[in-house]
């Protein structure tokens, strides 16, 4: 056998079939009974799946028609290896969530990618694992024409799956799988956290229990009848479909209510698993229907191809993460979108109000710059510096947030979601798609100029505050705190003398993460009913009174997510350099506002004796740092927002073109408000949609 493959550089399908299933019948002598099938599939499998629209089996069909002996032996071989092989587990488990613990499921699937789970040899899953072991095998199998599969089915004389309901028969395995899924769904749908998501069904009979009862009646009838199937005009079948539809509505209602009650990752996984099981049941129910004689053959072929597909996709990590995180990311970005609306200025009054709040943010950052230089002189460990810097940043950011000030680049993570929300809801659709994208570009221009004026406010305030602070310390304490650090402070701002751009990108990632944390905490608190718990807390009501308790609850609901977000943003910013030193990597952060403050400290530390080239690169670097901060955090937030709303990234092409065209026609609108009237039709529509909710 091995000699055959060595002698033939490119074995043909005809040669392989002749060698294994010809007169010699060498398949009976092979040590591995699956070797002939593995080699046959290897020859059929296309090399590049993406370039293949149809997988043609005509060569095999023609050969089998002309060679009766090979056809007979191949039929015997396939029936022998498939005889009484169990496959109910593939139908009930494969490509369906097995654990609601997200991290555990991801780890399990990744591990299975490298070291696949091997079932018992008496199962069909074992055969499929050995033969169709590539992840894309399920793709090309579906590209084989049904008429060719039907012709092979007849040539090899496979029996109908409806011939018997004996244990281990195909139909019995199908019914066992449906039985298992039905019971699992019914039990999972009754869990407290799931029921809590759909209070509308509290006083109604569970559609899952009703579906379970109806299916068991149909199962008994199929097993006891002579035909072993049902038809589309069967009343029980119609009732089963109605109940299945009600189960789907239950799940969709639970997902829809997530915006009202919040949702945890565990509940999301439970609902997602129920949805997947309902989809699987819908497919399996269709296999019980036979209206015409040819349906028996077609259903058998469809079952076989789906078994291969399910088994190939059972360890798919990318699809699992995409499905699992979409709703959670939607709820997170939904909150940030609402917050982001406040960062989009339209009128001149809003524009200059943003400038004033940015001045406040710059004032605090100027103080933080001075404190950080002082903390750098502390004689402590890497961890000690990381802790001190983190607390400095965290307290400062929380102060900026609570005082209603603005920190430049903190907005992009919020405003990106607001932009996508507007695009998704069709608020901007006032006619053709070109008009929609044009309106989106106008909204983007408002976002950009809001960010621009925040930059300006932060930068022009942080510089004099830092300069004044270091002068006061030197004047009263006779100590120039930046005398030994001015050179490094200046070099760190230069995009050509340091990794300022890379470090600015790291800060952009942290800005993005802080936005995620804001939405995540808000969603978690909503799901856990924290606001209501505080409002009705007996100890608080008794000691503070109902009015103060209510105020405390409202304050928590309004501010807590932002406080936590800013706290962690401070931790990220303050610990990066120390972690880099510990790992031996050049890691640090650069933020436009802190860059402005550090430039002032560097100038004073050098006694204003800085060469023009370094001064130029320092000032230029501040602008580059701000641009990178904005681009990274905004791009990541846009990507998440697109992903959470299932909007194709292909739309970015049209959005980008529209923004560029708008910039060419009205560049000034990207930096200063140009509208003479009040709110435009676009924003009016946007606000109307929000109010209607």
C-alpha positions as CSV (number, residue, x, y, z in Angstrom):
1,X,0.0,0.0,0.0
2,X,2.7,2.4,1.0
3,X,4.6,1.4,-2.2
4,X,1.7,2.5,-4.3
5,X,1.8,6.1,-2.9
6,X,5.5,6.3,-3.2
7,X,5.5,5.2,-6.8
8,X,2.7,7.6,-7.8
9,X,3.7,11.2,-7.1
10,X,0.2,12.4,-7.6
11,X,-2.3,9.6,-6.9
12,X,-5.6,9.9,-8.7
13,X,-9.1,9.2,-7.3
14,X,-9.5,6.3,-9.8
15,X,-6.1,4.8,-8.8
16,X,-6.9,5.1,-5.1
17,X,-10.4,3.5,-5.5
18,X,-8.9,0.7,-7.6
19,X,-6.1,0.0,-5.2
20,X,-8.3,-0.1,-2.1
21,X,-11.6,-1.4,-3.5
22,X,-10.6,-3.3,-6.6
23,X,-10.2,-7.0,-6.9
24,X,-7.5,-7.1,-4.3
25,X,-9.8,-5.5,-1.7
26,X,-6.8,-4.2,0.2
27,X,-9.1,-2.1,2.5
28,X,-9.8,-5.4,4.4
29,X,-6.1,-5.8,5.1
30,X,-5.2,-2.3,6.3
31,X,-4.2,-1.8,9.9
32,X,-6.2,1.4,10.1
33,X,-9.7,0.9,8.8
34,X,-10.2,4.6,8.2
35,X,-7.1,5.0,6.0
36,X,-9.0,4.5,2.7
37,X,-11.6,7.1,3.6
38,X,-8.9,9.5,4.9
39,X,-6.9,9.3,1.7
40,X,-10.1,9.6,-0.5
41,X,-11.2,12.8,1.3
42,X,-7.6,14.1,1.0
43,X,-7.8,13.9,-2.7
44,X,-11.3,15.4,-2.9
45,X,-10.5,18.3,-0.6
46,X,-9.8,21.5,-2.5
47,X,-6.4,23.1,-1.7
48,X,-7.8,26.7,-1.5
49,X,-11.4,26.8,-0.3
50,X,-11.9,30.5,-0.9
51,X,-11.3,30.2,-4.6
52,X,-13.7,27.2,-5.0
53,X,-17.4,27.9,-5.6
54,X,-18.4,24.3,-6.4
55,X,-16.7,21.0,-5.4
56,X,-17.3,18.6,-8.3
57,X,-17.6,14.8,-7.6
58,X,-18.3,13.8,-11.2
59,X,-15.0,12.0,-11.5
60,X,-15.9,9.7,-8.6
61,X,-19.5,9.2,-9.8
62,X,-18.3,8.3,-13.4
63,X,-15.7,5.9,-12.1
64,X,-18.2,4.1,-9.8
65,X,-20.8,3.8,-12.6
66,X,-18.2,2.1,-14.8
67,X,-16.7,-0.1,-12.1
68,X,-19.3,-2.3,-10.4
69,X,-16.8,-4.2,-8.2
70,X,-15.3,-1.0,-6.7
71,X,-18.7,0.5,-6.2
72,X,-19.9,-2.6,-4.3
73,X,-16.8,-2.8,-2.2
74,X,-16.9,0.9,-1.3
75,X,-20.6,0.5,-0.3
76,X,-19.8,-2.4,1.9
77,X,-16.8,-0.5,3.4
78,X,-18.7,2.6,4.2
79,X,-21.7,0.7,5.7
80,X,-19.3,-1.4,7.8
81,X,-17.5,1.6,9.4
82,X,-20.7,3.6,9.9
83,X,-22.8,0.7,11.3
84,X,-24.4,1.5,14.6
85,X,-22.2,4.4,15.2
86,X,-23.6,6.8,17.8
87,X,-23.9,10.5,16.8
88,X,-26.5,12.0,19.1
89,X,-23.8,13.9,21.0
90,X,-22.7,15.7,17.9
91,X,-26.3,16.9,17.3
92,X,-26.9,17.9,20.9
93,X,-23.5,19.3,21.8
94,X,-21.2,20.2,18.8
95,X,-21.0,23.9,17.9
96,X,-23.2,24.7,20.9
97,X,-22.0,26.4,24.1
98,X,-21.0,23.8,26.6
99,X,-20.2,26.1,29.6
100,X,-21.6,29.5,30.5
101,X,-18.2,30.4,32.0
102,X,-16.8,32.5,29.1
103,X,-13.1,32.2,30.1
104,X,-13.3,28.5,30.7
105,X,-15.1,27.9,27.3
106,X,-12.4,30.0,25.5
107,X,-9.6,28.1,27.1
108,X,-11.2,24.7,26.4
109,X,-11.7,25.5,22.7
110,X,-8.2,26.8,22.3
111,X,-6.7,23.8,24.0
112,X,-8.9,21.5,21.8
113,X,-7.5,23.3,18.7
114,X,-4.0,22.0,19.5
115,X,-5.0,18.8,21.2
116,X,-8.5,17.7,20.0
117,X,-10.7,15.7,22.3
118,X,-10.9,12.1,21.0
119,X,-14.2,10.3,21.7
120,X,-14.8,6.6,21.9
121,X,-14.2,4.6,18.7
122,X,-17.8,3.4,18.6
123,X,-19.0,6.9,17.9
124,X,-19.4,8.7,14.6
125,X,-17.6,11.7,16.2
126,X,-14.4,9.6,16.3
127,X,-14.7,8.9,12.5
128,X,-15.4,12.6,11.7
129,X,-12.4,13.7,13.9
130,X,-10.1,11.4,11.9
131,X,-11.4,12.1,8.4
132,X,-12.7,15.7,8.5
133,X,-10.1,17.1,10.8
134,X,-9.6,20.5,9.2
135,X,-11.7,23.4,10.4
136,X,-12.7,24.4,6.8
137,X,-13.9,20.9,5.9
138,X,-17.5,21.9,6.7
139,X,-17.2,24.7,4.1
140,X,-16.3,22.7,1.0
141,X,-18.7,19.9,1.9
142,X,-21.5,22.4,1.6
143,X,-20.3,23.3,-1.9
144,X,-20.9,19.9,-3.3
145,X,-24.1,20.0,-5.5
146,X,-27.0,18.2,-3.9
147,X,-27.8,16.3,-7.1
148,X,-24.3,14.7,-7.1
149,X,-24.7,13.7,-3.5
150,X,-28.0,12.2,-4.3
151,X,-26.5,10.2,-7.2
152,X,-23.7,8.9,-4.9
153,X,-26.4,8.0,-2.3
154,X,-28.2,5.9,-4.9
155,X,-25.0,4.3,-6.3
156,X,-23.8,3.2,-2.9
157,X,-27.3,2.1,-1.9
158,X,-27.5,3.8,1.5
159,X,-30.6,3.0,3.5
160,X,-33.2,5.6,4.5
161,X,-32.8,7.0,8.0
162,X,-36.5,6.3,8.5
163,X,-36.2,2.5,8.2
164,X,-35.9,1.8,11.9
165,X,-36.1,3.4,15.4
166,X,-34.1,0.7,17.0
167,X,-31.3,1.8,19.4
168,X,-28.3,3.2,17.6
169,X,-30.2,3.6,14.4
170,X,-30.0,7.0,12.6
171,X,-33.5,8.1,13.5
172,X,-33.2,6.9,17.1
173,X,-30.0,8.9,17.5
174,X,-31.8,11.9,16.0
175,X,-34.7,11.6,18.5
176,X,-32.3,11.1,21.4
177,X,-30.5,14.3,20.6
178,X,-33.8,16.2,20.3
179,X,-34.9,14.7,23.6
180,X,-31.7,15.8,25.3
181,X,-31.8,19.4,23.9
182,X,-35.4,19.8,24.8
183,X,-34.9,18.9,28.4
184,X,-31.7,21.0,28.7
185,X,-33.5,24.1,27.3
186,X,-36.5,23.7,29.6
187,X,-34.3,23.5,32.7
188,X,-32.0,26.4,31.7
189,X,-34.9,28.7,30.9
190,X,-36.3,28.2,34.4
191,X,-33.2,29.5,36.1
192,X,-33.8,32.6,38.2
193,X,-31.4,34.9,36.4
194,X,-33.0,34.1,33.1
195,X,-36.6,34.4,34.2
196,X,-35.7,37.8,35.8
197,X,-34.9,39.1,32.3
198,X,-38.5,38.4,31.1
199,X,-41.0,39.5,33.7
200,X,-43.7,39.6,30.9
201,X,-43.8,35.8,31.1
202,X,-44.3,35.6,34.9
203,X,-48.0,34.8,34.8
204,X,-47.9,32.7,31.7
205,X,-47.1,29.0,31.2
206,X,-43.5,28.4,30.1
207,X,-43.4,27.9,26.4
208,X,-40.4,25.6,26.9
209,X,-42.4,23.2,29.1
210,X,-45.2,23.2,26.6
211,X,-42.8,22.5,23.8
212,X,-41.3,19.7,25.8
213,X,-44.6,18.0,26.3
214,X,-45.7,18.4,22.7
215,X,-42.4,17.0,21.4
216,X,-42.5,14.0,23.6
217,X,-46.0,13.1,22.2
218,X,-44.6,13.4,18.7
219,X,-41.6,11.3,19.6
220,X,-43.8,8.5,21.0
221,X,-45.9,8.6,17.8
222,X,-42.9,8.4,15.5
223,X,-41.3,5.5,17.4
224,X,-44.5,3.5,17.5
225,X,-45.8,4.1,14.0
226,X,-44.8,2.2,10.9
227,X,-43.7,5.2,8.9
228,X,-41.4,6.8,11.5
229,X,-42.0,10.3,10.3
230,X,-44.6,13.1,10.2
231,X,-45.9,15.4,7.5
232,X,-46.3,19.2,7.2
233,X,-50.1,19.0,7.4
234,X,-49.8,17.2,10.8
235,X,-51.6,19.4,13.5
236,X,-49.1,18.3,16.1
237,X,-46.2,19.6,13.9
238,X,-48.0,22.9,13.4
239,X,-48.4,23.2,17.2
240,X,-44.8,22.4,17.8
241,X,-43.7,25.2,15.4
242,X,-46.0,27.6,17.2
243,X,-44.5,26.7,20.6
244,X,-41.0,26.9,19.1
245,X,-41.7,30.4,17.9
246,X,-42.9,31.3,21.4
247,X,-39.6,30.0,22.9
248,X,-37.7,32.2,20.4
249,X,-39.7,35.2,21.3
250,X,-38.9,34.5,25.0
251,X,-35.2,34.6,24.3
252,X,-35.4,37.7,22.0
253,X,-37.5,39.5,24.7
254,X,-34.8,38.7,27.3
255,X,-32.1,40.1,25.0
256,X,-34.2,43.2,24.3
257,X,-34.8,43.8,28.0
258,X,-31.1,43.9,28.6
259,X,-31.2,47.7,27.9
260,X,-33.8,48.0,30.7
261,X,-32.4,45.6,33.3
262,X,-28.8,45.3,32.2
263,X,-27.2,41.9,31.7
264,X,-24.3,39.9,33.0
265,X,-22.0,37.8,31.0
266,X,-23.3,34.6,32.6
267,X,-26.9,35.4,31.8
268,X,-25.8,36.4,28.3
269,X,-24.2,33.0,27.9
270,X,-27.3,31.2,29.2
271,X,-29.5,33.0,26.7
272,X,-27.1,32.5,23.9
273,X,-27.0,28.7,24.6
274,X,-30.8,28.5,24.6
275,X,-30.9,30.4,21.3
276,X,-28.3,28.0,19.8
277,X,-30.2,25.0,21.1
278,X,-33.5,26.3,19.6
279,X,-31.8,26.8,16.3
280,X,-30.5,23.2,16.4
281,X,-34.0,22.0,17.3
282,X,-35.5,23.8,14.4
283,X,-33.1,22.1,12.0
284,X,-33.7,18.7,13.6
285,X,-37.5,19.1,13.5
286,X,-37.3,19.6,9.8
287,X,-35.6,16.2,9.4
288,X,-38.8,14.6,10.9
289,X,-40.9,15.8,8.0
290,X,-41.4,13.7,4.9
291,X,-44.0,14.8,2.3
292,X,-42.5,13.1,-0.7
293,X,-40.5,9.9,-1.2
294,X,-37.5,11.9,-2.3
295,X,-37.5,13.8,1.0
296,X,-36.2,10.6,2.7
297,X,-33.1,10.6,0.7
298,X,-32.6,14.4,0.8
299,X,-33.0,14.5,4.6
300,X,-30.4,11.7,5.0
301,X,-27.9,13.7,2.9
302,X,-28.6,16.9,4.7
303,X,-28.2,15.2,8.1
304,X,-24.8,13.7,7.0
305,X,-23.5,17.1,5.7
306,X,-24.7,18.9,8.9
307,X,-23.0,16.3,11.1
308,X,-19.7,17.1,9.4
309,X,-20.3,20.8,9.6
310,X,-21.3,20.8,13.3
311,X,-18.3,18.6,14.2
312,X,-15.9,20.9,12.3
313,X,-17.2,24.0,14.1
314,X,-17.3,22.7,17.6
315,X,-14.0,24.3,18.6
316,X,-14.5,27.6,16.7
317,X,-13.0,30.3,19.0
318,X,-13.5,33.3,16.8
319,X,-17.3,32.7,16.3
320,X,-17.8,31.9,20.0
321,X,-16.1,35.2,21.1
322,X,-18.0,37.2,18.5
323,X,-21.4,35.8,19.6
324,X,-20.7,35.9,23.3
325,X,-19.4,39.5,23.4
326,X,-21.7,41.2,20.9
327,X,-24.6,41.9,23.3
328,X,-22.3,42.8,26.2
329,X,-20.3,45.2,24.0
330,X,-23.6,46.6,22.8
331,X,-24.8,47.4,26.3
332,X,-21.4,48.9,27.2
333,X,-21.3,51.1,24.1
334,X,-25.0,52.0,24.6
335,X,-24.1,53.6,27.9
336,X,-21.0,55.4,26.5
337,X,-23.1,56.6,23.6
338,X,-25.5,58.3,25.9
339,X,-22.6,59.8,27.8
340,X,-20.9,60.8,24.6
341,X,-23.8,62.9,23.4
342,X,-22.7,65.5,26.0
343,X,-19.3,65.8,24.4
344,X,-20.6,66.8,21.0
345,X,-20.9,70.5,20.8
346,X,-23.0,72.2,18.2
347,X,-23.8,75.9,19.1
348,X,-21.2,78.5,19.9
349,X,-22.3,78.5,23.5
350,X,-21.7,74.8,23.8
351,X,-18.3,75.2,22.1
352,X,-17.0,77.8,24.5
353,X,-18.5,76.0,27.5
354,X,-16.4,73.0,26.4
355,X,-13.4,75.4,26.3
356,X,-14.1,76.6,29.9
357,X,-14.4,73.0,31.2
358,X,-11.2,72.1,29.4
359,X,-9.4,75.0,31.1
360,X,-10.5,73.4,34.4
361,X,-9.1,70.1,33.3
362,X,-5.8,71.7,32.3
363,X,-5.6,73.4,35.7
364,X,-5.7,70.1,37.6
365,X,-3.4,68.4,35.1
366,X,-0.8,71.1,35.6
367,X,-0.9,70.4,39.3
368,X,-0.6,66.6,38.7
369,X,2.5,67.2,36.5
370,X,4.2,69.0,39.4
371,X,3.2,66.3,41.9
372,X,4.5,63.5,39.6
373,X,7.9,65.1,39.4
374,X,8.0,65.3,43.2
375,X,6.9,61.7,43.5
376,X,9.7,60.6,41.1
377,X,12.2,61.7,43.7
378,X,10.8,59.3,46.3
379,X,13.3,56.6,47.2
380,X,11.1,53.5,46.7
381,X,10.7,50.4,44.5
382,X,9.2,50.1,41.0
383,X,6.0,49.0,42.7
384,X,6.2,52.0,45.1
385,X,6.5,54.4,42.2
386,X,3.7,52.7,40.3
387,X,1.4,53.0,43.3
388,X,2.3,56.7,43.9
389,X,2.0,57.7,40.3
390,X,-1.3,55.7,39.9
391,X,-2.9,57.4,43.0
392,X,-1.7,60.8,41.7
393,X,-3.4,60.2,38.3
394,X,-6.5,58.5,39.7
395,X,-7.3,61.2,42.3
396,X,-6.7,63.9,39.7
397,X,-8.9,62.2,37.0
398,X,-11.7,61.6,39.6
399,X,-11.4,65.3,40.6
400,X,-11.7,66.4,37.0
401,X,-14.8,64.2,36.5
402,X,-16.6,65.2,39.7
403,X,-15.9,68.9,39.2
404,X,-17.4,68.7,35.7
405,X,-14.1,69.6,33.9
406,X,-13.0,68.0,30.7
407,X,-9.8,66.0,30.0
408,X,-8.8,66.1,26.3
409,X,-8.9,62.7,24.5
410,X,-11.2,61.2,27.2
411,X,-14.2,62.0,24.9
412,X,-13.4,59.8,21.8
413,X,-14.3,56.6,23.5
414,X,-17.7,58.1,24.3
415,X,-18.4,60.0,21.1
416,X,-17.5,57.1,18.8
417,X,-20.4,55.1,20.2
418,X,-22.8,58.1,19.9
419,X,-21.8,58.4,16.2
420,X,-22.4,54.7,15.5
421,X,-25.6,54.8,17.4
422,X,-26.9,57.6,15.2
423,X,-25.8,55.7,12.1
424,X,-27.3,52.4,13.3
425,X,-30.7,53.8,14.2
426,X,-31.1,55.5,10.9
427,X,-31.6,58.9,12.5
428,X,-29.5,60.3,9.7
429,X,-31.4,58.6,6.9
430,X,-33.1,61.5,5.2
431,X,-33.2,60.0,1.8
432,X,-30.4,58.3,-0.1
433,X,-27.4,56.7,1.5
434,X,-25.2,59.4,0.2
435,X,-27.2,61.9,2.2
436,X,-27.0,59.7,5.3
437,X,-23.2,59.6,5.1
438,X,-23.0,63.3,4.5
439,X,-25.0,64.0,7.6
440,X,-22.8,61.6,9.5
441,X,-19.7,63.6,8.3
442,X,-21.3,66.8,9.6
443,X,-21.8,65.1,13.0
444,X,-18.2,63.9,12.9
445,X,-17.0,67.4,12.2
446,X,-18.8,68.5,15.5
447,X,-17.1,65.7,17.4
448,X,-13.7,66.7,16.0
449,X,-14.0,70.4,16.8
450,X,-15.3,69.5,20.3
451,X,-12.1,67.5,20.7
452,X,-10.0,70.3,19.2
453,X,-11.3,72.9,21.6
454,X,-10.8,70.5,24.5
455,X,-7.2,70.1,23.4
456,X,-6.7,73.9,23.2
457,X,-8.3,74.5,26.7
458,X,-6.2,71.7,28.3
459,X,-2.9,72.7,26.8
460,X,-3.1,76.5,27.3
461,X,-4.0,76.0,31.0
462,X,-1.7,73.1,31.9
463,X,1.4,75.0,30.7
464,X,1.0,78.2,32.9
465,X,-0.2,76.3,35.9
466,X,2.8,74.0,35.8
467,X,5.1,76.9,35.2
468,X,3.6,78.9,38.1
469,X,3.7,75.9,40.4
470,X,7.4,75.1,39.8
471,X,8.3,78.8,40.2
472,X,6.4,79.0,43.5
473,X,8.3,75.9,44.8
474,X,11.6,77.4,43.7
475,X,10.7,80.9,45.1
476,X,9.7,79.7,48.6
477,X,11.8,76.5,49.0
478,X,14.7,77.5,46.8
479,X,14.6,74.2,45.0
480,X,14.2,73.7,41.2
481,X,12.4,70.3,41.1
482,X,13.1,69.9,37.4
483,X,16.8,70.9,37.4
484,X,17.9,67.3,36.8
485,X,14.9,66.0,34.8
486,X,14.3,68.8,32.3
487,X,16.3,67.1,29.5
488,X,14.4,63.8,29.8
489,X,11.0,65.7,30.1
490,X,11.8,67.5,26.8
491,X,13.2,64.5,24.9
492,X,10.2,62.4,25.9
493,X,8.0,64.9,23.9
494,X,10.0,64.6,20.7
495,X,8.6,62.2,18.1
496,X,12.0,61.7,16.5
497,X,14.2,61.5,19.7
498,X,12.0,59.1,21.7
499,X,9.1,56.6,21.3
500,X,6.6,59.4,21.9
501,X,4.2,58.2,19.2
502,X,4.2,54.6,20.5
503,X,3.7,55.8,24.1
504,X,0.9,58.1,22.9
505,X,-0.7,55.1,21.3
506,X,-0.5,53.2,24.6
507,X,-2.3,56.1,26.3
508,X,-4.9,55.9,23.5
509,X,-5.5,52.2,24.3
510,X,-6.0,53.1,28.0
511,X,-8.4,55.9,27.1
512,X,-10.4,53.3,25.1
513,X,-10.3,50.8,28.0
514,X,-11.6,53.5,30.5
515,X,-14.6,54.0,28.2
516,X,-15.2,50.3,28.2
517,X,-15.0,50.2,32.0
518,X,-17.6,53.0,32.3
519,X,-20.1,51.1,30.3
520,X,-19.3,47.8,31.9
521,X,-19.8,49.1,35.4
522,X,-23.0,50.9,34.5
523,X,-24.4,47.8,32.8
524,X,-23.4,45.6,35.8
525,X,-25.0,47.9,38.3
526,X,-28.2,48.1,36.3
527,X,-28.4,44.3,36.1
528,X,-27.8,43.9,39.8
529,X,-30.3,46.6,40.6
530,X,-27.8,48.5,42.7
531,X,-29.8,51.8,42.5
532,X,-33.0,50.1,43.7
533,X,-31.1,48.3,46.5
534,X,-29.7,51.5,47.8
535,X,-33.0,53.3,47.6
536,X,-34.7,50.6,49.6
537,X,-31.9,49.7,52.0
538,X,-33.6,49.5,55.5
539,X,-30.5,50.7,57.4
540,X,-29.9,53.7,55.2
541,X,-33.6,54.7,55.2
542,X,-33.7,54.5,59.0
543,X,-30.5,56.5,59.6
544,X,-30.4,58.9,56.7
545,X,-34.1,59.2,55.9
546,X,-35.8,58.3,52.6
547,X,-34.9,61.7,50.9
548,X,-31.2,61.5,51.6
549,X,-31.1,57.8,50.7
550,X,-32.8,58.5,47.4
551,X,-30.2,61.3,46.7
552,X,-27.4,58.9,47.6
553,X,-28.8,56.3,45.2
554,X,-29.1,58.9,42.4
555,X,-25.6,60.1,43.0
556,X,-24.3,56.6,42.8
557,X,-26.2,55.9,39.6
558,X,-25.0,59.1,38.0
559,X,-21.4,59.1,39.2
560,X,-20.1,55.7,40.3
561,X,-19.3,54.3,36.8
562,X,-17.4,57.4,35.9
563,X,-15.4,57.3,39.2
564,X,-14.4,53.7,38.7
565,X,-13.5,54.4,35.1
566,X,-11.3,57.3,36.0
567,X,-9.7,55.4,38.9
568,X,-8.6,52.6,36.6
569,X,-7.5,55.0,34.0
570,X,-5.2,56.5,36.6
571,X,-3.9,53.0,37.5
572,X,-3.2,52.2,33.8
573,X,-1.4,55.5,33.3
574,X,0.6,55.4,36.5
575,X,1.8,51.9,36.4
576,X,2.8,51.5,32.8
577,X,6.4,52.8,33.1
578,X,7.1,50.7,36.2
579,X,5.8,47.6,34.5
580,X,8.0,48.4,31.5
581,X,11.0,48.7,33.8
582,X,10.2,45.4,35.5
583,X,9.9,43.6,32.1
584,X,12.8,45.4,30.6
585,X,10.6,47.0,27.9
586,X,10.5,50.7,26.9
587,X,6.9,51.2,28.0
588,X,5.4,54.6,29.0
589,X,2.5,56.9,28.3
590,X,2.2,60.2,26.6
591,X,-0.8,62.4,26.9
592,X,-1.2,65.8,25.2
593,X,-2.3,67.7,28.4
594,X,0.5,66.2,30.5
595,X,2.9,66.9,27.6
596,X,2.0,70.6,27.8
597,X,2.7,70.7,31.6
598,X,5.9,68.7,31.2
599,X,7.1,71.2,28.6
600,X,6.7,74.1,31.0
601,X,8.6,72.1,33.7
602,X,11.4,71.3,31.3
603,X,11.8,75.0,30.2
604,X,12.0,76.2,33.8
605,X,14.3,73.3,34.8
606,X,16.7,74.4,32.0
607,X,16.4,78.0,33.1
608,X,14.8,78.6,29.6
609,X,18.1,77.8,27.9
610,X,16.8,75.3,25.4
611,X,18.0,75.2,21.8
612,X,15.4,76.0,19.2
613,X,15.4,72.6,17.6
614,X,14.5,70.8,20.8
615,X,11.9,73.4,21.6
616,X,10.4,73.0,18.1
617,X,10.3,69.2,18.4
618,X,8.8,69.5,21.9
619,X,6.0,71.7,20.8
620,X,5.4,69.7,17.6
621,X,5.5,66.5,19.6
622,X,2.6,67.7,21.8
623,X,0.4,68.1,18.7
624,X,1.4,64.7,17.4
625,X,0.8,63.1,20.8
626,X,-2.7,64.6,20.9
627,X,-3.4,63.4,17.4
628,X,-2.3,59.8,18.2
629,X,-4.2,59.8,21.5
630,X,-7.3,60.8,19.6
631,X,-6.8,58.4,16.6
632,X,-6.1,55.3,18.7
633,X,-8.9,55.7,21.3
634,X,-11.4,56.8,18.6
635,X,-10.5,54.0,16.2
636,X,-10.7,51.3,18.8
637,X,-14.0,52.7,20.1
638,X,-15.4,53.0,16.6
639,X,-14.4,49.4,15.9
640,X,-16.1,48.1,19.0
641,X,-19.2,50.2,18.3
642,X,-19.4,48.8,14.7
643,X,-18.9,45.3,16.1
644,X,-21.5,45.7,18.9
645,X,-24.2,46.8,16.4
646,X,-23.3,44.2,13.8
647,X,-22.6,47.0,11.2
648,X,-20.2,45.9,8.5
649,X,-16.8,47.5,8.6
650,X,-17.3,47.9,4.9
651,X,-19.4,51.0,5.7
652,X,-16.2,52.7,7.0
653,X,-15.2,53.2,3.3
654,X,-18.3,55.3,2.6
655,X,-18.0,57.1,5.9
656,X,-14.4,58.0,5.4
657,X,-15.0,59.3,1.8
658,X,-17.9,61.4,3.1
659,X,-15.9,62.9,5.9
660,X,-13.1,63.8,3.5
661,X,-15.5,65.4,1.1
662,X,-17.0,67.4,3.9
663,X,-13.6,68.5,5.1
664,X,-12.7,69.8,1.6
665,X,-16.0,71.7,1.3
666,X,-16.0,73.1,4.8
667,X,-12.6,72.7,6.7
668,X,-13.4,75.5,9.2
669,X,-16.3,73.5,10.6
670,X,-13.8,70.9,11.9
671,X,-12.3,73.5,14.2
672,X,-15.0,76.2,14.9
673,X,-18.8,76.2,14.9
674,X,-20.2,77.5,11.6
675,X,-23.9,76.9,12.1
676,X,-25.8,80.2,12.5
677,X,-29.0,78.6,13.5
678,X,-29.9,76.4,16.4
679,X,-29.8,72.7,16.2
680,X,-29.8,71.2,12.7
681,X,-32.3,68.7,11.3
682,X,-29.8,65.9,11.9
683,X,-29.4,66.6,15.6
684,X,-33.1,67.4,16.0
685,X,-33.9,63.9,14.6
686,X,-31.3,62.3,16.8
687,X,-32.7,64.0,20.0
688,X,-36.3,63.1,19.0
689,X,-35.3,59.4,18.8
690,X,-33.7,59.6,22.2
691,X,-36.7,61.3,23.7
692,X,-39.1,58.8,22.2
693,X,-37.3,56.1,24.1
